[in-house]
Amino acid sequence: MKRFLLGSIATLLVVSAIDPVADRLTWFMETVPVMIGIVVLTATHRRFELSMLSYQLLWLFGLVLIFGGHYTYAENPLFNWLRDTFDLARNYYDRVGHILQGVAPAIVAREILLRCSPLQPGKWLFVIVTAICLAISASYELIEWLAALTFEQAADAFLGTQGDHWDTQWDMFLALVSAIAAQLLLNTRHNRELARLDRIPFTAEDAEKHDY
């Protein structure tokens, strides 16, 4: 399964570079997190194997970034169809990206903290993971701001605000809410997978007793 995830995401990344809708610079800025992720996960998978849930969520997040890089977040064909069909104010594909920006980092951060720190499942873990996800989202918005200052008009497709003055706030809010939801909804499965990896000090049966 891990080989399929790696092979498919790498293939889609290469294909997405073929005649992107905007330009090469926009494609690169949108997809560079995927490139970094592929390198880091490939280099560390033997020494620090993640749970399958983490790999699957990172793959899904990478998929969203790749399609966003090829079509831009304002011109995704499926969401253009949804916009026109339901008379929406904008293309909402970028909202999907920011939801995954909360979900995937939440599970990965949770896993790293459980395996590399004294933290155990509970309220403090939940709060710290949520804070990390919000910090990641805010950092990404700062990167977009820096890109706007550096590339000016050329960064419009990368920003994808589509005239929404509250776009930054919506992005961070969605990442925050989705990070909280991911921890609440996926914690049991995540605990079980970690228990099977023998990376945290409780069994698969004990995992079901923890709320976070």
C-alpha positions as CSV (number, residue, x, y, z in Angstrom):
1,M,0.0,0.0,0.0
2,K,2.8,2.4,0.9
3,R,4.5,1.8,-2.5
4,F,1.2,2.5,-4.3
5,L,0.7,5.7,-2.4
6,L,4.2,6.9,-3.1
7,G,4.2,5.8,-6.8
8,S,0.8,7.3,-7.5
9,I,1.4,10.6,-5.9
10,A,4.8,11.0,-7.6
11,T,3.3,10.1,-11.0
12,L,0.5,12.6,-10.5
13,L,2.9,15.3,-9.5
14,V,4.9,14.8,-12.8
15,V,1.7,14.8,-14.9
16,S,0.4,17.9,-13.2
17,A,3.5,19.8,-14.4
18,I,2.4,19.3,-18.0
19,D,0.9,22.5,-19.3
20,P,-0.5,23.8,-16.0
21,V,-3.4,26.3,-16.3
22,A,-1.6,29.2,-14.7
23,D,2.2,29.1,-15.1
24,R,5.2,27.1,-13.9
25,L,5.9,29.4,-11.0
26,T,2.4,29.0,-9.6
27,W,2.5,25.2,-10.1
28,F,5.8,25.1,-8.3
29,M,4.6,27.2,-5.3
30,E,1.5,25.1,-5.0
31,T,3.2,21.7,-5.2
32,V,6.5,22.3,-3.5
33,P,5.1,20.9,-0.2
34,V,4.4,17.6,-2.0
35,M,7.9,17.5,-3.3
36,I,9.3,18.1,0.2
37,G,7.0,15.6,1.7
38,I,8.0,12.9,-0.8
39,V,11.7,13.4,-0.1
40,V,11.3,13.5,3.7
41,L,9.0,10.5,4.0
42,T,11.1,8.5,1.6
43,A,14.3,9.3,3.5
44,T,12.8,8.5,6.9
45,H,10.3,5.7,6.4
46,R,12.7,3.0,7.6
47,R,13.8,4.8,10.7
48,F,10.4,6.3,11.5
49,E,7.6,4.5,9.8
50,L,4.3,6.3,10.2
51,S,0.9,4.7,10.6
52,M,-1.1,3.8,7.5
53,L,-3.7,6.4,8.5
54,S,-1.0,9.1,8.5
55,Y,0.3,8.0,5.1
56,Q,-3.2,7.9,3.6
57,L,-4.1,11.4,4.9
58,L,-0.9,12.9,3.6
59,W,-1.5,11.2,0.2
60,L,-5.0,12.8,0.1
61,F,-3.6,16.2,1.1
62,G,-0.9,15.9,-1.6
63,L,-3.6,15.0,-4.1
64,V,-5.5,18.2,-3.3
65,L,-2.3,20.3,-3.6
66,I,-1.3,18.7,-6.9
67,F,-4.7,19.4,-8.6
68,G,-4.6,22.9,-7.1
69,G,-1.2,23.4,-8.6
70,H,-2.3,22.2,-12.1
71,Y,-5.7,24.0,-12.3
72,T,-5.2,26.7,-9.7
73,Y,-7.6,26.8,-6.7
74,A,-9.8,29.3,-8.5
75,E,-10.3,27.3,-11.6
76,N,-10.8,23.7,-10.5
77,P,-13.2,22.2,-13.1
78,L,-15.4,20.2,-10.7
79,F,-15.8,23.2,-8.4
80,N,-16.4,25.5,-11.3
81,W,-19.3,23.3,-12.2
82,L,-20.6,23.3,-8.6
83,R,-20.3,27.1,-8.6
84,D,-22.2,27.6,-11.8
85,T,-24.8,24.9,-11.0
86,F,-25.6,26.1,-7.5
87,D,-25.0,29.8,-8.2
88,L,-22.2,30.0,-5.6
89,A,-20.2,33.2,-5.1
90,R,-16.8,31.5,-5.8
91,N,-14.9,28.3,-6.6
92,Y,-14.6,26.6,-3.2
93,Y,-11.8,24.1,-4.0
94,D,-9.3,26.0,-1.9
95,R,-11.6,25.4,1.1
96,V,-11.1,21.6,0.6
97,G,-7.4,22.2,0.7
98,H,-7.5,24.0,4.0
99,I,-9.7,21.4,5.5
100,L,-7.1,18.8,4.7
101,Q,-4.5,21.2,6.0
102,G,-6.0,20.7,9.4
103,V,-6.8,17.0,9.2
104,A,-3.5,15.6,7.9
105,P,-1.1,17.6,10.2
106,A,-3.4,16.9,13.2
107,I,-2.9,13.1,12.8
108,V,0.8,13.3,12.0
109,A,1.5,15.8,14.8
110,R,-0.5,13.6,17.2
111,E,1.6,10.5,16.1
112,I,4.9,12.3,16.5
113,L,4.1,13.6,19.9
114,L,2.9,10.2,21.1
115,R,5.9,8.4,19.9
116,C,8.6,11.0,20.6
117,S,7.4,12.8,23.8
118,P,6.1,11.9,27.2
119,L,2.6,13.0,26.2
120,Q,-0.2,10.4,26.4
121,P,-3.7,10.5,24.8
122,G,-5.7,13.1,26.7
123,K,-6.6,16.8,26.9
124,W,-3.1,18.2,26.8
125,L,-2.2,16.2,23.7
126,F,-5.4,17.4,22.1
127,V,-4.7,21.1,22.9
128,I,-1.1,20.9,21.8
129,V,-1.9,19.2,18.5
130,T,-4.6,21.7,17.8
131,A,-2.2,24.6,18.5
132,I,0.4,23.1,16.1
133,C,-2.2,22.8,13.3
134,L,-3.3,26.4,13.8
135,A,0.4,27.5,13.7
136,I,1.0,25.5,10.5
137,S,-2.1,27.2,8.9
138,A,-1.0,30.6,10.1
139,S,2.5,30.0,8.8
140,Y,1.2,29.1,5.4
141,E,-0.8,32.3,5.3
142,L,2.4,34.2,6.0
143,I,4.1,32.4,3.2
144,E,1.3,33.5,0.9
145,W,1.7,37.1,2.1
146,L,5.4,36.9,1.4
147,A,4.7,35.5,-2.1
148,A,2.3,38.4,-2.7
149,L,5.0,40.9,-1.7
150,T,7.7,39.2,-3.7
151,F,5.9,38.3,-7.0
152,E,3.0,40.9,-6.8
153,Q,0.5,40.3,-9.6
154,A,2.1,37.0,-10.5
155,A,1.1,35.6,-7.1
156,D,-2.7,36.1,-7.7
157,A,-3.3,32.5,-8.8
158,F,-1.2,31.2,-5.8
159,L,-3.2,33.3,-3.3
160,G,-6.6,32.3,-4.7
161,T,-8.5,34.8,-2.7
162,Q,-11.0,35.4,-5.5
163,G,-11.9,38.8,-4.1
164,D,-12.8,37.4,-0.6
165,H,-11.4,39.9,1.9
166,W,-11.9,37.3,4.7
167,D,-10.1,34.5,2.8
168,T,-7.2,34.3,5.2
169,Q,-9.4,34.1,8.2
170,W,-11.7,31.4,6.6
171,D,-8.6,29.4,5.7
172,M,-7.3,29.3,9.3
173,F,-10.7,28.7,10.8
174,L,-11.3,25.7,8.5
175,A,-7.9,24.3,9.4
176,L,-8.6,24.7,13.1
177,V,-12.1,23.1,13.0
178,S,-10.9,20.2,10.8
179,A,-7.9,19.6,13.1
180,I,-10.3,19.3,16.1
181,A,-12.7,17.1,14.1
182,A,-9.9,14.8,13.0
183,Q,-8.7,14.2,16.5
184,L,-12.3,13.5,17.7
185,L,-13.3,11.3,14.9
186,L,-10.1,9.4,14.0
187,N,-8.5,9.0,17.4
188,T,-9.7,5.4,18.0
189,R,-8.4,4.1,14.6
190,H,-5.2,6.0,15.1
191,N,-4.6,4.6,18.5
192,R,-5.2,1.1,17.2
193,E,-2.7,1.5,14.4
194,L,-0.1,2.9,16.7
195,A,-0.6,0.1,19.2
196,R,0.0,-2.4,16.4
197,L,3.2,-0.6,15.5
198,D,4.3,-1.0,19.2
199,R,5.2,2.6,19.3
200,I,3.0,3.7,22.3
201,P,2.7,2.2,25.7
202,F,-0.9,0.8,25.5
203,T,-2.5,-2.1,23.6
204,A,-5.1,-2.0,20.9
205,E,-7.7,-2.8,23.5
206,D,-6.6,0.1,25.7
207,A,-6.7,2.4,22.8
208,E,-10.5,2.3,22.6
209,K,-10.7,3.7,26.2
210,H,-9.0,7.0,25.3
211,D,-11.1,9.9,24.2
212,Y,-8.3,11.8,22.4
